[in-house]
Amino acid sequence: MQKAQKPPSDLHRAAIGPKGAAAVTPYHREPLEWLARCHRSCVEQRGGWALRHVMVADGHPRDEVDAWEVEHIRLPRAHADNGNTPRCLGAISAINQGYWPILFLDADNWYQPWHLDSVVALRHRHPVADVLAMGRQCVLPDGTPIPGLPDEDLEHRHVDTSCYVFYPSAFRALPLWGMMPPALGPVCDRFMLGSLHELGLVIAGTHHPSVVFTTHYSWGYQALGQPVPGDVHDVDWKRVNAGFDPVEVFRRTGLSVQLTRPSVGAPLQASSQGSSVSGPPLDAAMTKPTMMTPRPTA
């Protein structure tokens, strides 16, 4: 097989910084094989792009990770916020080491080998975007693919944490991972999307699947007509709503974010891009400027 050629240097500079990109993975008590799969997907990227994997232990470090080619950050205690504190600290560390853009990858998910190629292509088509929203293929924990995508993904009303790509113009949003109240941890990606809109950042998205998302939710089993096991992680919206205090959110972040809830049952729609794992061309990306703000001039 012919070795992939490295993309042109001008495209490299526009899409990925001179030092490379960074992917931040918080982990807690996930199985080592999950962590290894997640890490392999970072080091096996095509295209010659530099990607530094930053793994942040939330109070339960695995010594085995030290032997991997990663930036391994050990936090002394767990924070009970669904990985938000390690996510935030890992991102800040990567920023101050000169990496950009900043990506996120939860420990139970992984990238397809063409993920960075897709990031570069989407960025090249939308160079004014502050944030990219990459597409995902949903699978059950046993790896069974779920055809299609949730309605809200197709309508760009939801972006999973592992699908975000932040460019320097959006770095001011990254501390919000650690600033939102811990009670919002189960819906942190929804809080982040609302924050990006309120900050007036431009998002470009695609449904081309380059992230594999392991769903531990009822809707994944229901979509395949399978019985729902007892260990699913469905969001307890009553608890989230009880912990959502707009006054506290504003005190912490200076933002007035409204959370979006999924459609009842999160029905799936057929999508030619959503179920593909063969790396088709990017579909027509959607740019979503919510509140355009003036860009500073040099």
TIDREN-568683 format. One record per atom (N, C-alpha, C, O): y, x, z; residue in three letters. Coordinates in steps of 0.1 Angstrom, whole numbers, plus 5000, padded with zeros to 4 digits. Atoms other than C-alpha are relative to their C-alpha. Layout:
BEGIN
YXZAla
...
END
This chain:
BEGIN
498850085000Met
500050005000Met
501250095000Met
501350185008Met
498849935001Gln
503450134990Gln
500849995013Gln
501149885018Gln
499150004988Lys
505650235020Lys
501349934997Lys
501949964986Lys
498850075002Ala
508650005024Ala
501250105000Ala
501250195008Ala
498949925001Gln
511850165013Gln
501149975011Gln
501249855014Gln
499050024990Lys
514650205039Lys
501249934993Lys
501649984982Lys
498850065006Pro
517549965031Pro
501250094999Pro
501350195006Pro
498849915002Pro
520850105019Pro
500850025013Pro
500849935022Pro
499349964988Ser
522950275045Ser
501249915003Ser
501549885015Ser
498850094998Asp
525950045040Asp
499549875006Asp
500249815015Asp
500650134994Leu
523749735048Leu
499650035014Leu
499749945023Leu
500449964986His
522349925078His
501149995009His
501049945020His
498950004991Arg
525749975092Arg
500649865003Arg
501149835013Arg
499550144999Ala
526749615086Ala
499249925009Ala
499749835016Ala
500950094993Ala
523749465102Ala
499450065013Ala
499249985023Ala
500649934988Ile
522449725128Ile
500850125002Ile
501150204993Ile
499249884996Gly
524449985147Gly
499350134997Gly
498150144995Gly
500549875003Pro
524050355141Pro
498950045009Pro
498050125005Pro
501149964991Lys
521850395172Lys
498949904999Lys
497849945004Lys
501150105001Gly
519850085164Gly
500349875008Gly
501349875016Gly
499950134993Ala
519349735178Ala
499250025013Ala
498450115015Ala
500850004988Ala
517849655212Ala
499549865003Ala
500249765001Ala
500650134996Ala
515449375223Ala
499750015014Ala
499050105019Ala
500150014986Val
515549275259Val
498949905004Val
498949795000Val
501150084995Thr
512349145276Thr
500050005015Thr
499650105021Thr
500350014986Pro
512349025312Pro
498649975002Pro
498049894995Pro
501450044997Tyr
508949005328Tyr
499949995015Tyr
500650055023Tyr
500250034985His
507648885362His
498550035003His
498250145008His
501549984997Arg
503848835366Arg
499249974988Arg
498049934989Arg
500750025012Glu
502848795330Glu
498850094998Glu
498950215003Glu
501149905002Pro
499448945320Pro
500450124991Pro
501350114983Pro
499749885007Leu
499549295307Leu
499849994985Leu
500550054978Leu
500350015014Glu
498049195274Glu
501249934993Glu
501449954981Glu
498850075006Trp
501048965268Trp
501150104998Trp
501850104988Trp
498949905001Leu
503449245276Leu
499750104988Leu
500650144981Leu
500449905010Ala
501549485253Ala
500249934986Ala
500750004977Ala
499850075013Arg
501549225224Arg
501549994997Arg
501950014985Arg
498650015002Cys
505249165229Cys
500650144996Cys
501450144986Cys
499549865003His
505949545228His
499650044987His
500450104979His
500549965013Arg
503749605198Arg
500849944989Arg
501150014979Arg
499250075011Ser
505749355178Ser
501450074998Ser
502050054987Ser
498749935001Cys
508949555185Cys
499850134992Cys
500750174984Cys
500249865006Val
507449895174Val
499449994986Val
499550094979Val
500650015013Glu
505749755143Glu
500849934990Glu
500349874981Glu
499050075009Gln
508849625126Gln
500050084986Gln
500050204986Gln
499949945013Arg
509049695088Arg
501550034997Arg
502449995004Arg
498649975005Gly
512049835070Gly
500750125005Gly
501850165000Gly
499449884996Gly
512750145089Gly
501249985010Gly
501950085013Gly
498950034991Trp
515149975113Trp
499750065014Trp
498650045019Trp
500249954986Ala
515650135148Ala
500149895009Ala
501149815009Ala
499950114990Leu
514849895176Leu
499550065013Leu
498350105014Leu
500349964986Arg
514849995213Arg
499649885008Arg
500349785009Arg
500550114992His
512749775235His
500350035015His
500050135020His
499649994986Val
514249725270Val
499249895007Val
499449775006Val
500850094992Met
511749575294Met
500550015015Met
500650125020Met
499450004987Val
513049465328Val
499149925009Val
498949805007Val
500950064990Ala
510749395357Ala
500849925010Ala
501749985017Ala
499350094991Asp
511949105378Asp
499250005014Asp
498649905017Asp
500649994986Gly
510549235412Gly
498650035000Gly
498050065011Gly
501449985000His
507049295400His
499750104988His
499150064978His
500249915011Pro
506949615378Pro
498550044998Pro
497750045008Pro
501349955004Arg
503849725360Arg
500150154996Arg
500850194987Arg
500049855003Asp
503250105361Asp
499650034986Asp
500150134980Asp
500549975013Glu
501450085328Glu
501250014989Glu
501150084980Glu
498950015010Val
504750005310Val
500750134999Val
501350164989Val
499349875001Asp
506150345319Asp
499450094989Asp
500250184985Asp
500649915010Ala
503750505294Ala
500449954986Ala
500050024977Ala
499650055013Trp
505150295266Trp
501450054995Trp
502150105004Trp
498749955006Glu
508050385243Glu
501149895003Glu
501549824993Glu
499150104996Val
510450155262Val
501050055010Val
500850165016Val
499149994989Glu
513450145284Glu
499549915011Glu
499649795010Glu
500750094989His
511750025317His
501050005012His
501150105019His
499150024988Ile
514149885343Ile
499349925010Ile
498749825007Ile
500750074989Arg
512749795377Arg
501049945009Arg
501850015015Arg
499250064990Leu
514549545398Leu
499249985013Leu
498049955012Leu
500849994987Pro
513649555435Pro
499549875005Pro
498649865013Pro
500550144995Arg
513149175439Arg
500149904989Arg
500949924979Arg
499950115010Ala
512548865419Ala
501249915003Ala
501649905014Ala
498750084998His
515548635413His
499849854998His
500749785000His
500350145001Ala
513848305406Ala
501049924991Ala
501449814995Ala
499150075009Asp
516048215377Asp
499550014985Asp
500350014976Asp
500650005013Asn
513648225348Asn
500350124991Asn
500450114979Asn
499749885008Gly
514448575338Gly
501450034997Gly
501750134990Gly
498749995004Asn
518148535335Asn
500750135006Asn
501450194998Asn
499449884994Thr
519248815359Thr
499550134993Thr
500350214988Thr
500449895007Pro
516949075343Pro
500450004985Pro
500750114979Pro
499550015013Arg
517948945309Arg
501450054998Arg
501850134989Arg
498649965000Cys
521648995317Cys
500150155002Cys
500850224995Cys
499849864997Leu
521249345332Leu
499450084989Leu
500050194986Leu
500549925011Gly
519049465304Gly
500950004988Gly
501150104981Gly
499150015012Ala
521549345278Ala
501250095003Ala
501750164994Ala
498949924997Ile
524449515296Ile
499750154999Ile
500550234994Ile
500549865001Ser
522449845299Ser
499950044985Ser
500450154981Ser
500249975015Ala
521649825261Ala
501450024994Ala
501650114986Ala
498650005006Ile
525349755252Ile
500650145004Ile
501150214995Ile
499349884995Asn
526550055273Asn
499350134995Asn
499850244998Asn
500749885007Gln
523950285256Gln
500350004986Gln
499950104979Gln
499650005014Gly
525450195222Gly
499149924991Gly
499349944979Gly
500850085009Tyr
522849955209Tyr
500649874995Tyr
501349815003Tyr
499650135005Trp
523749665187Trp
499349974986Trp
499050064979Trp
499850114992Pro
522949395179Pro
499049995012Pro
498150075013Pro
500950034989Ile
521249265211Ile
499249884998Ile
499749774995Ile
500950115002Leu
518149055207Leu
499349985014Leu
499450065023Leu
500850034989Phe
515948885233Phe
498649964996Phe
498449904985Phe
501350035003Leu
512248845234Leu
499249985013Leu
499050075020Leu
500750034988Asp
510448665262Asp
498650064999Asp
498050084989Asp
501349934999Ala
507148825274Ala
498849934993Ala
497950004989Ala
501250075006Asp
504848555260Asp
500249984986Asp
499449914979Asp
499750025014Asn
506448565226Asn
499950134993Asn
499750244999Asn
500049885007Trp
506448815198Trp
500749984986Trp
500849874982Trp
499450005013Tyr
508148915165Tyr
499050014989Tyr
498050084991Tyr
500749975012Gln
506648895131Gln
500550144995Gln
501650184998Gln
499649875005Pro
506749235113Pro
501350004992Pro
502050104991Pro
498750015008Trp
509649115091Trp
501249955007Trp
502249915001Trp
498950064993His
511848995119His
501350074998His
502350014995His
498749935002Leu
514449275116Leu
500549994986Leu
501749994983Leu
499650025014Asp
514349245078Asp
500849874999Asp
501749864991Asp
499450135000Ser
515248875083Ser
501450005006Ser
502349945001Ser
498749984994Val
518048965107Val
501050064991Val
502150014990Val
499149935009Val
519549205083Val
500449924988Val
501649914984Val
499750095011Ala
519248965054Ala
501049895003Ala
501949864996Ala
499250114996Leu
520848685073Leu
501450055003Leu
502449985000Leu
498749944997Arg
523648905086Arg
500850044988Arg
502050024987Arg
499349965012His
524349035052His
500649884992His
501649904986His
499550125006Arg
524748685039Arg
501149935007Arg
502049865002Arg
499050064991His
526948585068His
500750115009His
500550115021His
499549894992Pro
528848895079Pro
501149965010Pro
501350055019Pro
499050044989Val
531448695099Val
499349945012Val
500049915021Val
500750074989Ala
528748545121Ala
500050095013Ala
499850225012Ala
500149924987Asp
528948655158Asp
498650005005Asp
498250095012Asp
501450024995Val
525448525166Val
499149954989Val
499649874981Val
501050055010Leu
522348475145Leu
499049925008Leu
498649955019Leu
501150084994Ala
519748205153Ala
498850014990Ala
498849944980Ala
501249985009Met
516448315138Met
499049885002Met
499049815012Met
501050115000Gly
513548075130Gly
498850045008Gly
498550165010Gly
501249984992Arg
510448035150Arg
498849924995Arg
498949814990Arg
501250065002Gln
506847955145Gln
499449975014Gln
499250065022Gln
500650044987Cys
505447755175Cys
498550015000Cys
497949964990Cys
501449994999Val
501947825187Val
499649965014Val
500449975024Val
500650034987Leu
499747705216Leu
499750145007Leu
499650245000Leu
500449884993Pro
498847965243Pro
498750074994Pro
498650194995Pro
501149935006Asp
495548025225Asp
500250044985Asp
499350094979Asp
499649955013Gly
497448105193Gly
499949904989Gly
500249934977Gly
500150105010Thr
496847775175Thr
501449964994Thr
502349935002Thr
498650035005Pro
499847725151Pro
500349855001Pro
499449764999Pro
499550145000Ile
501847405154Ile
500849984988Ile
501950044986Ile
499250015013Pro
503047285120Pro
501449945002Pro
501549855011Pro
498650064999Gly
506747205115Gly
500850065012Gly
500450165018Gly
499149964989Leu
509547245140Leu
500549885008Leu
500549775002Leu
499350114993Pro
511147025167Pro
501249964993Pro
501950044986Pro
498950065007Asp
513746795154Asp
501350085003Asp
502150114994Asp
498749944996Glu
516546965174Glu
500150144994Glu
501250194992Glu
499949875007Asp
515647305158Asp
500549984986Asp
501350054981Asp
499650025014Leu
515947165123Leu
501449964999Leu
502149984989Leu
498650055001Glu
519247005132Glu
501050105007Glu
502150075009Glu
499249904994His
520547325148His
500649965013His
501750005017His
499550044987Arg
520947155182Arg
499450085011Arg
499750075023Arg
500649924990His
518747405200His
499650144994His
499150144982His
500449865004Val
518147785198Val
499250065011Val
499850075022Val
500849944989Asp
515347935218Asp
500550145003Asp
501050214994Asp
499549874996Thr
516148245238Thr
499650124991Thr
500350214988Thr
500649895008Ser
513848465217Ser
500550004986Ser
500250104978Ser
499550005014Cys
515648365185Cys
501450044999Cys
502050054988Cys
498649965000Tyr
519148475195Tyr
500150154996Tyr
499350244999Tyr
499549875003Val
520848785180Val
501550015002Val
502249934995Val
498650004997Phe
524148885194Phe
500750134995Phe
500250244997Phe
499249885005Tyr
526649115176Tyr
501250035009Tyr
501549945018Tyr
499049964990Pro
529449305194Pro
501149895002Pro
501649885013Pro
499050104999Ser
531949025187Ser
499649885010Ser
500449805014Ser
500550104991Ala
529748805209Ala
499550055014Ala
499049985022Ala
500449934988Phe
529049055237Phe
500649935012Phe
500049945023Phe
499450074988Arg
531448865260Arg
499249895005Arg
499449845017Arg
500950114995Ala
528848585262Ala
498850055007Ala
498249975015Ala
501349954995Leu
525948805273Leu
500049995016Leu
498949965021Leu
500150014985Pro
526948815311Pro
499749865004Pro
499349845016Pro
500350144996Leu
526548435311Leu
498649985004Leu
498349895011Leu
501450014996Trp
522848485313Trp
499850015015Trp
499149945022Trp
500149984985Gly
523348615349Gly
501049925008Gly
501049925020Gly
499050074993Met
526348405357Met
499849855002Met
500349785011Met
500350144998Met
524948055352Met
499249985013Met
498550075017Met
500850034988Pro
523547885383Pro
498550014998Pro
498049974988Pro
501549985002Pro
519847975389Pro
499349874997Pro
498349874990Pro
500650125003Ala
519047605388Ala
499949964985Ala
499149884981Ala
500050035014Leu
519847605351Leu
499050104992Leu
499050094980Leu
501049915007Gly
517147875344Gly
499149944990Gly
498949994979Gly
500950065009Pro
514747635328Pro
500649964987Pro
499949944977Pro
499350045012Val
517347535302Val
501150104997Val
502250064991Val
499049905002Cys
519247865300Cys
500450014985Cys
501650044982Cys
499749995014Asp
519047875262Asp
500949884996Asp
501849904987Asp
499150125003Arg
520747525260Arg
501350035006Arg
502450005000Arg
498749964994Phe
523447645284Phe
500750104992Phe
501950104990Phe
499449895008Met
523947955263Met
500649944987Met
501749984983Met
499550055012Leu
524247755231Leu
501349925002Leu
502349934994Leu
498850074997Gly
526847525247Gly
501250095003Gly
502350074999Gly
499049904997Ser
528747825259Ser
500550074988Ser
501750094986Ser
499649945012Leu
528747985225Leu
501049914992Leu
502049964986Leu
499250095007His
530247675210His
501449995007His
502449995001His
498750014993Glu
532947655238Glu
500850134998Glu
502050124998Glu
499349875002Leu
533748025233Leu
500550014985Leu
501350104982Leu
499650005014Gly
534347945196Gly
499450114991Gly
499950154981Gly
500849905008Leu
531748195183Leu
499349934988Leu
498949824989Leu
500650055013Val
530348155148Val
498550045000Val
498150155003Val
501549995001Ile
526548105145Ile
499549984986Ile
499849884980Ile
500750025012Ala
524548155114Ala
498549995003Ala
497950075010Ala
501450024996Gly
520948025115Gly
499149984988Gly
499649954977Gly
501050025011Thr
517748005094Thr
498849945006Thr
498549965018Thr
501350054995His
514447825097His
498850094995His
497750064998His
501049905004His
512548115081His
499450065013His
500150125021His
500649974987Pro
510048185110Pro
499750155001Pro
498850204994Pro
500349864997Ser
510148545122Ser
499750035015Ser
499450145019Ser
500349994986Val
509648475159Val
498849915003Val
498849804998Val
501150094996Val
506348345173Val
500249965014Val
500350045023Val
499650064987Phe
507048115202Phe
498849935006Phe
498249845000Phe
501150064993Thr
504248035227Thr
500549885008Thr
501349905017Thr
499550124993Thr
504847675238Thr
499049965012Thr
497849955010Thr
500850044988His
503647585273His
500449855003His
500449815015His
499550134998Tyr
505047235268Tyr
499149894995Tyr
498349914986Tyr
500850115004Ser
503446895264Ser
500149974985Ser
499149944978Ser
499850045014Trp
504946835230Trp
499250084990Trp
498850034979Trp
500849915008Gly
503047125215Gly
498649944998Gly
498049944987Gly
501450065000Tyr
499646965224Tyr
500049864993Tyr
499149834985Tyr
499950145006Gln
500846615214Gln
500150014985Gln
499649924978Gln
499849985014Ala
501846745180Ala
498750024993Ala
498649984981Ala
501349975006Leu
498246855174Leu
499049895004Leu
497849915000Leu
501050104995Gly
496646545190Gly
499150055010Gly
497950005011Gly
500949944990Gln
495146755218Gln
500449955013Gln
501649915016Gln
499650034987Pro
494946665254Pro
500950105007Pro
500850225004Pro
499049914994Val
497746795275Val
499450065013Val
499049985022Val
500549944988Pro
496547045302Pro
500949985012Pro
502049945010Pro
499350034988Gly
497647025337Gly
501050115004Gly
501850105013Gly
499149884996Asp
499547365337Asp
501150014990Asp
501750124989Asp
498849995009Val
502247285311Val
501350025009Val
501349985021Val
498749974993His
505847385320His
501149914995His
502249964993His
498950105004Asp
507747075310Asp
501250015009Asp
501150025021Asp
498849994993Val
511347085320Val
500249885009Val
500049765004Val
499750124991Asp
512046865351Asp
501549974999Asp
502350035006Asp
498650035002Trp
515246715339Trp
500749935012Trp
501949955013Trp
499450054988Lys
515846525371Lys
500450115009Lys
501550115015Lys
499649894991Arg
515846855390Arg
501150084993Arg
502050125000Arg
498949935007Val
518047025363Val
501349925002Val
502349985006Val
498750084999Asn
520546735364Asn
500550015015Asn
501750015017Asn
499650004986Ala
520546745402Ala
500750145004Ala
501550145012Ala
499449874998Gly
521347115401Gly
501150044991Gly
501750154993Gly
498949975009Phe
523947095374Phe
501349945006Phe
501649835005Phe
498750044994Asp
527347095391Asp
501050064992Asp
501250184991Asp
499049955009Pro
530147125366Pro
501050085007Pro
501650185001Pro
499049924992Val
532447255393Val
499550145003Val
500250245001Val
500649874998Glu
530147535402Glu
499950084987Glu
500250204987Glu
500149935013Val
529547615365Val
501450064997Val
501550174992Val
498649955003Phe
533347645360Phe
500450115009Phe
501050215004Phe
499649894991Arg
533847855391Arg
499350134996Arg
499950244997Arg
500749885004Arg
531148095379Arg
500450064986Arg
500450184985Arg
499949965014Thr
531848105342Thr
501449974993Thr
501750034983Thr
498850045006Gly
535247945335Gly
499849914988Gly
500749894980Gly
500450095012Leu
533447715310Leu
499749865005Leu
499349845017Leu
500350144997Ser
532947345309Ser
498949964990Ser
499149894981Ser
501150025010Val
529547335292Val
499249875003Val
498949845015Val
500950124999Gln
527547015285Gln
498750044995Gln
498550104984Gln
501349975004Leu
523847045283Leu
499549894990Leu
499849774991Leu
500650105010Thr
521946885253Thr
498649995004Thr
497950095007Thr
501450024997Arg
518646725260Arg
499249974987Arg
499849934978Arg
500850025012Pro
515746715235Pro
499849854998Pro
499949775007Pro
500350145003Ser
514846395217Ser
498749965008Ser
498050055012Ser
501250044992Val
512246185236Val
498850044993Val
498550014981Val
501249955005Gly
508946345231Gly
500150124990Gly
499150174986Gly
499849895009Ala
510446615209Ala
499250004988Ala
498350084986Ala
500950025012Pro
508846485177Pro
500250124990Pro
501350184989Pro
499949905010Leu
508046735150Leu
500249954986Leu
499749844983Leu
499850045014Gln
509146715114Gln
499350114991Gln
499250224995Gln
500649905009Ala
507346875085Ala
501150094994Ala
502250054991Ala
499149905005Ser
509047195074Ser
499350114992Ser
498450174998Ser
500749905008Ser
507947425046Ser
500250145006Ser
499350225004Ser
499849874994Gln
509547715064Gln
499350005014Gln
498950115018Gln
500450004986Gly
508447605099Gly
498650045003Gly
498350105013Gly
501449974997Ser
504747655095Ser
499550124992Ser
498350154993Ser
500449895008Ser
504747955072Ser
499950135008Ser
500850155017Ser
500149874993Val
503548295085Val
499950114989Val
499550224992Val
500249905011Ser
503648475051Ser
501350074996Ser
501350154987Ser
498849945002Gly
507248575052Gly
500749964987Gly
501050054979Gly
499350045012Pro
508948365025Pro
501450045000Pro
501950085011Pro
498549965000Pro
512548425014Pro
500749915010Pro
500349805013Pro
499150084992Leu
515248305037Leu
500449874993Leu
500849874982Leu
499550125006Asp
516247945032Asp
501550005001Asp
502150105006Asp
498650015000Ala
519847835029Ala
500550005015Ala
500349905022Ala
499549994986Ala
521347945062Ala
501249925003Ala
502049894994Ala
499050094996Met
523647725081Met
501050075009Met
500650135019Met
499049944992Thr
526847865095Thr
500749895008Thr
501249795002Thr
499550114991Lys
528147655125Lys
501350055007Lys
501150095019Lys
498849974992Pro
531747745135Pro
500449875007Pro
500849775001Pro
499750124992Thr
532447505163Thr
501550005004Thr
502249905002Thr
498649984997Met
535847635175Met
500550134995Met
500450235002Met
499649875006Met
537147905152Met
501250065007Met
502249995010Met
498949934993Thr
539248155170Thr
500550114991Thr
499750174983Thr
499549895009Pro
541548415153Pro
499350135003Pro
499150165015Pro
500649874998Arg
539948745148Arg
501150115001Arg
502150114993Arg
499049904999Pro
541949045160Pro
500050104988Pro
498950124983Pro
499949905010Thr
543149295134Thr
500150145006Thr
500650165017Thr
500049864995Ala
542749665137Ala
501450055001Ala
501650175005Ala
END
